[in-house]
Amino acid sequence: MEYLFVTWEDLEDLVARLAVKIWQSGYRPELIVGVSRGGLVPTRLLSDFLNVRDVIVLGVSFYEAMGKTSKRPRITHPLSRDIRSKRVLLIDDVSDTGGSLQLAKRHVLSFSPGDLLVCTLHRKPWSKFHPDIYVEETDRWIIYPWEKAEAAGEILAALPGDQRRELASVGFSERDLDLLEGLGLFESGPNHLGGYDEDGEG
């Protein structure tokens, strides 16, 4: 498996580019719905860049582990606000299979918004869902800066040998490795800070 590592600086650049695309499209959202968990950080940054203070979280779960999805996505935290007639921006990090975004879009539309624009930072070439706006397309497994420990734990579970060396070989930086070591990852594996629940996403 090939990996694409997104740094915090890369992330800020990606979200800024997305904000520019949204602005240039002429769309002026009144509120942002962020898909949890991957869309949460981009949502907060877009809230700042687009000066949209009204933010809602929508929980959708699909991934069981890296590269492994469950049979179908499910809503884990439905919308609980009246968004009728509002111009809504729906944000997630990546459209991979497309299943979770299809479900998220249907769910939001069931609340009768005035308009809906679906955006992501990345899209995979095989995705069944085509976001209205996205920044980049890639066929690599993306490791965003908010999921380093989760990704490292799952990679280590499949790679025997020296743990630091194995993670370095797939692209983790020395700073990442020092951070993960400080968290105790190398001593106790994927469950170092309480483990990953079944709702883990990639």
C-alpha positions as CSV (number, residue, x, y, z in Angstrom):
1,M,0.0,0.0,0.0
2,E,1.3,3.5,-0.9
3,Y,0.7,6.3,1.5
4,L,0.2,10.1,1.2
5,F,1.2,11.9,4.3
6,V,-0.6,15.2,4.8
7,T,1.2,17.6,7.2
8,W,-0.5,20.3,9.2
9,E,0.9,22.8,6.8
10,D,-0.3,20.8,3.8
11,L,-3.7,20.6,5.4
12,E,-4.0,24.4,5.9
13,D,-3.0,24.8,2.2
14,L,-5.6,22.2,1.0
15,V,-8.4,23.9,3.0
16,A,-7.4,27.3,1.8
17,R,-7.5,26.1,-1.8
18,L,-10.9,24.5,-1.1
19,A,-12.2,27.8,0.4
20,V,-11.0,29.7,-2.7
21,K,-12.8,27.2,-5.0
22,I,-16.0,27.5,-3.0
23,W,-15.8,31.3,-3.0
24,Q,-15.0,31.4,-6.8
25,S,-18.0,29.2,-7.5
26,G,-20.3,31.9,-6.1
27,Y,-21.7,29.7,-3.3
28,R,-22.2,31.5,-0.1
29,P,-23.0,29.0,2.7
30,E,-25.0,30.0,5.7
31,L,-23.9,26.9,7.7
32,I,-21.3,24.1,7.5
33,V,-22.1,20.5,8.3
34,G,-18.9,18.6,9.1
35,V,-18.8,14.8,8.7
36,S,-17.3,13.2,11.8
37,R,-14.6,12.3,12.2
38,G,-12.5,13.1,9.1
39,G,-14.3,16.3,8.2
40,L,-14.1,18.0,11.7
41,V,-10.7,19.7,11.3
42,P,-11.4,20.9,7.7
43,T,-14.8,22.1,8.9
44,R,-13.3,24.3,11.6
45,L,-10.7,25.8,9.2
46,L,-13.3,26.5,6.6
47,S,-15.5,28.1,9.2
48,D,-12.6,30.5,9.8
49,F,-11.6,31.0,6.1
50,L,-15.2,31.5,4.9
51,N,-16.3,33.4,8.0
52,V,-19.2,31.0,8.6
53,R,-19.7,30.6,12.3
54,D,-22.7,28.2,12.2
55,V,-21.3,24.7,12.3
56,I,-23.0,21.3,12.8
57,V,-21.5,17.8,13.2
58,L,-22.9,14.8,11.4
59,G,-21.6,11.4,12.5
60,V,-21.2,8.8,9.7
61,S,-19.2,5.6,10.1
62,F,-17.9,3.3,7.4
63,Y,-14.3,2.2,8.0
64,E,-13.4,-0.7,10.4
65,A,-9.7,-0.4,9.8
66,M,-7.3,1.0,7.2
67,G,-8.5,0.0,3.8
68,K,-11.3,-2.1,5.2
69,T,-14.9,-0.9,5.2
70,S,-18.0,-2.3,6.8
71,K,-20.8,-3.5,4.5
72,R,-22.6,-0.2,4.6
73,P,-22.2,3.2,6.2
74,R,-24.5,4.3,9.0
75,I,-25.4,7.5,10.6
76,T,-24.1,7.6,14.2
77,H,-24.9,11.2,15.0
78,P,-27.9,12.6,13.0
79,L,-28.6,16.2,12.5
80,S,-30.6,17.8,15.3
81,R,-31.1,21.3,13.9
82,D,-33.6,22.9,11.6
83,I,-31.8,23.7,8.4
84,R,-34.8,24.3,6.1
85,S,-34.1,26.8,3.4
86,K,-30.5,27.3,4.4
87,R,-27.5,27.2,2.1
88,V,-25.5,24.3,3.5
89,L,-21.9,23.2,2.9
90,L,-21.3,19.5,3.6
91,I,-17.6,18.8,4.3
92,D,-15.6,15.6,4.6
93,D,-11.9,14.8,4.2
94,V,-12.0,12.3,1.4
95,S,-14.4,10.6,-1.0
96,D,-13.0,7.1,-1.0
97,T,-15.7,4.5,-1.8
98,G,-18.2,7.3,-1.8
99,G,-20.7,5.4,0.3
100,S,-20.5,7.5,3.4
101,L,-20.8,10.8,1.5
102,Q,-23.8,9.4,-0.5
103,L,-25.5,8.6,2.9
104,A,-24.5,12.0,4.4
105,K,-25.9,13.9,1.4
106,R,-29.2,12.0,1.5
107,H,-29.5,12.6,5.3
108,V,-28.9,16.3,4.9
109,L,-31.3,16.6,2.0
110,S,-34.0,14.9,4.1
111,F,-33.9,18.1,6.3
112,S,-34.9,20.2,3.3
113,P,-32.0,22.7,3.0
114,G,-32.4,25.5,0.5
115,D,-29.2,24.4,-1.3
116,L,-26.4,21.9,-0.6
117,L,-22.8,21.9,-1.8
118,V,-20.7,18.8,-1.0
119,C,-16.9,19.3,-0.7
120,T,-13.9,17.2,0.1
121,L,-10.1,17.7,0.3
122,H,-9.4,14.5,-1.7
123,R,-11.2,12.2,-4.0
124,K,-10.2,8.6,-5.0
125,P,-10.4,7.7,-8.7
126,W,-12.7,4.8,-7.9
127,S,-15.1,6.7,-5.8
128,K,-18.8,6.2,-6.7
129,F,-19.5,9.7,-5.4
130,H,-18.3,12.9,-7.1
131,P,-18.1,15.8,-4.7
132,D,-19.3,19.2,-6.1
133,I,-15.9,20.6,-5.3
134,Y,-12.7,18.8,-4.2
135,V,-9.0,19.8,-4.2
136,E,-6.9,16.8,-5.3
137,E,-7.4,13.2,-6.5
138,T,-5.1,10.4,-5.3
139,D,-5.1,6.6,-5.4
140,R,-2.8,6.4,-2.3
141,W,-4.0,5.8,1.3
142,I,-4.1,9.2,3.0
143,I,-2.7,9.8,6.5
144,Y,-4.0,13.1,7.8
145,P,-2.2,14.8,10.6
146,W,-5.0,14.1,13.1
147,E,-4.8,10.3,12.7
148,K,-1.1,9.5,13.0
149,A,-1.4,7.2,16.1
150,E,-4.3,5.3,14.7
151,A,-2.6,4.8,11.3
152,A,0.7,3.8,12.9
153,G,-1.0,1.3,15.2
154,E,-2.7,-0.4,12.3
155,I,0.4,-0.4,10.1
156,L,2.5,-1.9,12.9
157,A,-0.1,-4.7,13.4
158,A,0.7,-5.9,9.9
159,L,4.5,-5.3,9.9
160,P,6.8,-7.4,12.1
161,G,10.3,-6.1,13.2
162,D,11.7,-2.9,14.5
163,Q,8.7,-0.6,15.0
164,R,10.4,2.7,14.4
165,R,12.2,1.4,11.4
166,E,9.0,-0.1,9.9
167,L,7.1,3.2,10.3
168,A,10.0,5.2,8.9
169,S,10.0,2.9,5.9
170,V,6.4,3.8,5.0
171,G,7.0,7.6,5.4
172,F,6.6,8.6,9.0
173,S,8.9,11.5,9.9
174,E,11.4,11.5,12.8
175,R,9.1,14.1,14.5
176,D,6.1,11.8,14.0
177,L,8.1,8.8,15.4
178,D,9.2,10.8,18.5
179,L,5.6,11.9,19.1
180,L,4.3,8.4,18.8
181,E,7.0,7.1,21.1
182,G,6.1,9.7,23.6
183,L,2.5,8.4,23.5
184,G,3.8,5.0,24.3
185,L,2.8,3.4,21.0
186,F,5.9,1.3,20.6
187,E,5.5,-0.2,24.1
188,S,1.8,-1.1,24.0
189,G,0.7,-1.2,20.3
190,P,-2.6,-0.1,18.9
191,N,-4.4,0.1,22.2
192,H,-1.8,2.4,23.8
193,L,-4.4,5.1,24.9
194,G,-7.5,3.0,25.1
195,G,-7.7,1.4,21.7
196,Y,-9.7,2.1,18.6
197,D,-13.4,1.5,18.6
198,E,-15.4,0.0,15.7
199,D,-16.2,3.4,14.3
200,G,-12.5,4.1,13.3
201,E,-12.1,5.8,10.0
202,G,-9.2,6.2,7.6
